[in-house]
Amino acid sequence: MNPSRSVFEPPGEPEAPTNVTAPARADPSVDPVLECWFELERYLEQRARELNAEVRGYPRPIARCDDQLPKLLEQRARANEQLQRAWAADAAAPSPLSGPWLEARRQILASPMVIEDDQTETAIRARLREMLSGLHGLA
């Protein structure tokens, strides 16, 4: 995965984020917790790209008649927000498994999921919570 990959939304779309660039990452093979964390990041990146593409391809809504677009826009915003938070956590606490690193991950795991009934995200988060609960009782 290219660490400088960006999630970009075309200008003019509602709530479109600016360029978001992923920071360079530590080697995830060092620890299973890191591997699980990076799996969640990769999944959030994938979901953000998919939701961005879905919004771009969404037909123009009829005023006051579209109930699916607001939900899609909310999911896209949540995906991009969580991805930005994950990258900010990587940059702010670069020492894996330190107290600040663990606290930042705990806060992200406490935030709402991108899509509430997403089984893949649920499974990744559950594994990461379980791993973190064994470290300093944080999860």
Buried (B, 14 or more C-beta within 10 A) or exposed (E): EEEEEEBBBEEEBEEBBEEBEBBEBBEBEEBEBBBBBBBBBBBBBEBBBBBBEEBEEBEEEEEEEBEEBEEBBBBBBBBBBBBBBBBBBBEEBBEBBEEEBBBBBBEBBEEEBBBEEBEEBEEBBEBBBEBBEEBEEBB
